[in-house]
Each structure stands twice: as C-alpha cells, then as structure tokens.
Amino acid sequence: MSEQLFQKMAQSIIDGDSDAAVALARESIATGIHPLDAITKGFVMGVNTVGDAFGRGEAFLPELVMAGEAMKAAVATLDPELKRRGSERKILGKVVIATVEGDIHEIGKSLVATMFGASGFDVYDLGVDVAPDKIIGKAIEVNADIIAMSALLTTTMVKQKEVIEELEKEGLRGKFKVMVGGAPVTRDWVKAIGADGYSEDAIGAVTAAKQLVGVA
C-alpha cells in the first residue's frame, strides 16, 4: 500500500501537479506514514527523476519549475506533521539566496531556492534587488553555510563581486561558501571573483551546494 502511495507521490512531482501532491501528502498523514518517508521515498524520487531528465535534455525549464512548486507544496503540507512528531528533517545546511542589487529577475533564483529547500537545505530567500550589506547581514544573522547570488545582467553581476570583496574586507570570507549563477555568469567570472561554486541550472546548483557543505 505504502509503495503505491510513494509512486503516486513521485508521479505528482513529475507531473508538476501541486494539487495532487498536497492531496497525497494529506493522505499519507491520514494513513500514518511518517512524513520523512513521504518526502524521501516518495516526493524526492519525483524531483530526482525530473532533475535527471532535465540534465539529459529530456525535460525543460517549465517542467522543472512546476516540479519545484509541487515539491514545495508537498513539503509545506507535511511540515506541521513533522514538527508535531518532533522529528525535523535533516538539514544539510543554511543557504541565504538573493538576486543582486539592481536586478529584478525572479524565476531562476526562485527555482534554485525551491530546489535547495526540496533537497534538504534551510533556505532564506531575500528576493530580488538585494543590496550587498543586506545579503551579508542575513548570512551573519542566521549563521548561513552558503551565500547564493543570482544575476541575469552583465551590468549587475559586478554586485556578486562586491559581496565577496565586502566579506573579505570584514574578515568574514572564510565563514561562508559563496555560490553565483545567472545567464552571464561563466567559470572564468567565478574564478576572477573568487567564488566557491557555480552552476548553469537548478539541479547543478543543488549538487554544487552539497559538495560545498560536504554531503555530496
């Protein structure tokens, strides 16, 4: 019985069907399935399937976005039951994520944030057009492991560099791993500004983040 439910959960994510994912999450609670099992044996399997297909070029950005939203909906439904049982999900690390100052592009950053959350990271999404001091301030406040910054314009990607320079100036560079991403970001840029990680897509970002916190 549980196996069938887990398969349906995975399928709801593959289909990007948030309503089905929420209904299945509720069903799992009603039937006494542990929320952690629902997440790891059911919903995450769907995320992994879509991620693998995306990596092979067999799934595309809209499908990835919808899968991420469905996963977010399922986890939000299961979280109260997790807390009630007193068994929090194992958190891989804390990530502060933002689109840098002067840049209002939301979709890519939000997708990465959703995938981080679905994969077990504690995510603090500061939104778009976020100043360097706000990003650093939040990272200090929550004792983040990773600062992740998105930029979609060549004119705003310099803000990624500013954050790293500011961290160095304040003697905080060694405290946080810094990830950068966005359409104009290249490996050469990552190297030039001294960032720790980079990915071209959301699935790769999760892999990179896991490597940075030593769980890959």
C-alpha positions in Angstrom: 0.0 0.0 0.0 2.7 2.5 1.0 4.7 1.6 -2.1 1.8 2.6 -4.4 1.4 5.8 -2.5 5.1 6.6 -2.8 4.9 6.0 -6.5 1.9 8.3 -6.8 3.8 11.0 -4.8 6.8 10.8 -7.2 4.4 10.9 -10.2 2.7 14.1 -8.8 6.1 15.8 -8.8 7.0 14.5 -12.3 3.6 15.8 -13.5 4.2 19.1 -11.7 0.7 18.7 -10.1 0.7 20.7 -6.9 -2.9 19.8 -6.0 -2.2 16.1 -6.4 1.0 16.4 -4.3 -0.9 18.2 -1.5 -3.7 15.6 -1.6 -1.2 12.7 -1.4 0.7 14.4 1.4 -2.6 14.7 3.4 -3.4 11.0 2.6 0.0 9.9 3.9 -0.6 11.8 7.1 -4.1 10.2 7.5 -2.7 6.7 6.9 0.1 7.2 9.4 3.0 7.2 7.0 6.0 9.0 8.6 6.4 12.4 6.9 10.1 11.8 6.4 9.3 8.6 4.5 6.8 10.5 2.4 9.5 13.1 1.5 12.4 10.8 1.0 10.8 7.7 -0.5 8.0 9.5 -2.4 8.3 13.1 -3.4 12.1 13.4 -3.6 12.1 10.5 -6.1 10.0 12.6 -8.4 12.3 15.6 -8.0 15.3 13.4 -8.8 13.5 11.9 -11.9 12.7 15.4 -13.3 16.3 16.6 -12.5 17.9 13.7 -14.3 15.6 14.2 -17.3 16.5 17.9 -17.3 20.2 17.0 -17.2 19.7 14.8 -20.2 17.8 17.5 -22.1 14.6 15.5 -22.0 12.8 17.9 -19.7 12.7 21.7 -19.9 12.6 24.7 -17.6 8.8 24.9 -17.2 8.6 21.3 -16.1 11.4 21.9 -13.6 9.6 25.0 -12.3 6.3 23.0 -11.9 8.0 20.1 -10.2 9.7 22.5 -7.8 6.4 24.2 -7.0 4.7 20.8 -6.4 7.5 19.7 -4.1 7.3 23.0 -2.2 3.5 22.4 -1.7 4.0 18.8 -0.6 6.7 19.8 2.0 4.6 22.7 3.3 1.7 20.2 3.9 4.0 17.7 5.7 6.0 20.1 7.8 3.4 20.6 10.6 3.1 16.8 11.0 6.9 16.6 11.1 7.0 19.2 13.8 4.2 17.5 15.7 6.2 14.3 15.7 9.2 16.2 16.8 11.4 14.8 14.0 12.7 17.6 11.9 14.1 16.8 8.5 17.8 16.5 8.5 19.0 20.0 7.4 22.1 19.8 5.1 22.9 23.4 5.6 21.6 27.0 5.6 21.5 29.0 2.4 20.9 32.7 2.0 19.8 33.4 -1.6 19.1 36.6 -3.5 19.1 38.3 -6.8 21.7 41.0 -6.5 21.1 44.8 -6.3 19.8 46.4 -9.5 18.5 43.1 -10.9 14.8 42.1 -10.6 14.9 38.7 -12.3 13.0 36.2 -10.1 12.3 32.9 -11.9 15.8 31.3 -12.0 16.6 32.4 -8.4 13.2 31.1 -7.1 13.7 27.8 -8.8 17.1 27.3 -7.3 15.7 28.3 -3.9 12.8 25.8 -4.2 15.2 23.0 -5.3 17.5 23.8 -2.3 14.6 23.5 0.0 13.3 20.3 -1.6 16.8 18.8 -1.2 17.1 19.4 2.5 18.6 22.9 2.8 17.2 25.6 5.1 16.6 28.4 2.7 16.4 32.2 3.4 15.2 33.7 0.1 15.7 37.5 0.3 14.0 38.1 -3.1 15.3 40.4 -5.9 17.3 43.7 -6.0 19.1 43.0 -2.7 22.0 45.2 -1.6 25.3 43.5 -0.6 25.0 44.6 3.1 21.6 43.0 3.4 22.8 39.7 2.0 25.8 39.7 4.3 23.7 40.8 7.3 21.2 38.0 6.8 24.0 35.4 6.4 25.5 36.6 9.7 22.1 36.6 11.4 21.2 33.1 10.5 24.7 31.7 10.6 24.5 30.6 7.0 26.7 28.0 5.4 26.2 29.3 1.8 25.5 32.7 0.3 24.0 32.2 -3.2 23.6 35.1 -5.6 21.9 35.3 -9.0 22.4 38.0 -11.7 20.9 38.0 -15.1 22.5 41.1 -16.4 26.2 41.8 -17.2 25.7 45.2 -15.5 24.5 43.7 -12.2 26.8 40.7 -12.0 29.5 43.0 -10.6 27.4 43.1 -7.4 28.4 39.4 -6.9 32.0 40.6 -6.8 31.1 43.4 -4.4 29.7 41.0 -1.9 32.8 38.8 -1.9 35.0 41.9 -1.6 32.9 43.2 1.3 33.2 39.8 3.0 37.0 39.9 2.6 37.1 43.5 4.0 35.1 42.5 7.1 37.2 39.3 7.7 34.2 37.1 7.0 35.2 35.5 3.7 36.2 32.2 5.4 32.9 31.9 7.2 30.7 31.4 4.2 30.8 29.5 0.9 29.7 31.7 -1.9 27.8 30.4 -5.0 26.9 32.5 -8.0 24.7 31.9 -11.0 22.7 33.5 -13.8 22.9 33.7 -17.6 26.0 35.9 -18.0 28.0 34.1 -15.3 30.8 31.9 -16.6 33.5 29.8 -15.0 36.0 32.5 -15.8 33.9 35.0 -13.9 33.6 32.6 -10.9 37.4 32.3 -10.9 38.0 36.0 -11.3 35.9 37.0 -8.3 37.0 34.0 -6.1 33.5 32.4 -5.7 33.3 28.8 -4.4 30.6 27.4 -6.5 28.6 27.9 -9.7 26.0 26.1 -11.8 24.2 26.7 -15.0 20.9 25.3 -13.7 19.0 24.5 -10.5 19.8 20.8 -10.4 23.5 21.5 -10.8 23.2 24.2 -8.1 22.0 21.6 -5.6 24.9 19.3 -6.4 27.4 22.1 -6.1 25.8 23.2 -2.7 26.0 19.6 -1.4 29.7 19.5 -2.3 30.3 22.8 -0.6 28.8 21.5 2.7 30.5 18.1 2.3 27.4 15.9 1.8 27.7 15.1 -1.9 
